């Protein structure tokens, strides 16, 4: 059963155009992310999963030049794109990772995949405020390091939830985790070894120029000493440089 790490990315973002290929220390941001994802022992293949819109041609070129697989599918129907990528690369298990979450770490990926396997789930993720849960119910992770794992069979069922696919307000996987009566859904909480990430007020996602500056600052501080720097180092850096929190969130 092949497990694919699918990096969902596009270059037509209006808030930070071409953010996935803006360089950090001379390397496009998405290649730093691919490097971190590839270190997860559970991942068999890393695939940059982008759209077939011409605006994403440079992203395919970056993938090709770096020897990373690239799949292109519909711009607006993201789940059809993901399902198509899983079919093309013969992956029965999908690890969906947002291309603007470059700090995600292999240890967290391995943990969520193990949780998914052991629980026999259709869908599993490290829980954050992106989901309809409260802090009193679960220990939430920060936003921007989300790992979603689900079966290709579950992904293929997106065709039966057209109202979800046509709604830009809904996450592509929402039809799965909104229907626990149909799909077996489970969440990894920010506790135990991940308790330091129980900071739901923080966000590491790169959506705006200032967010990119945050991630660039972290990589410049951490990468030279350890190219696979752990997430604990990131949170420690924030403690030492609390002003970095000003670079989070919207503008």
Secondary structure, DSSP 8 states (H G I E B T S, - for coil): --EEEEEE--S--SSSTTGGGSEETTEEHHHHHHHHHHT-TT-SEEEEEEESSGGGHHHHHHHHHHT-EEEEE-SS-HHHHHHHHHHHTT-SEEEEEETT-TT--HHHHHHHHHHHHHHT-SEEEE-BTTSS--TTTS--B-BT---EEEEHHHHHGGGG-HHHHT-TTS-TTHHHHT-TTTS-EEEE-S-GGGGGG--TT-B----SHHHHHHHHHHHHHHTTT-TT--HHHHHHHHHHTGGGGGGSS--
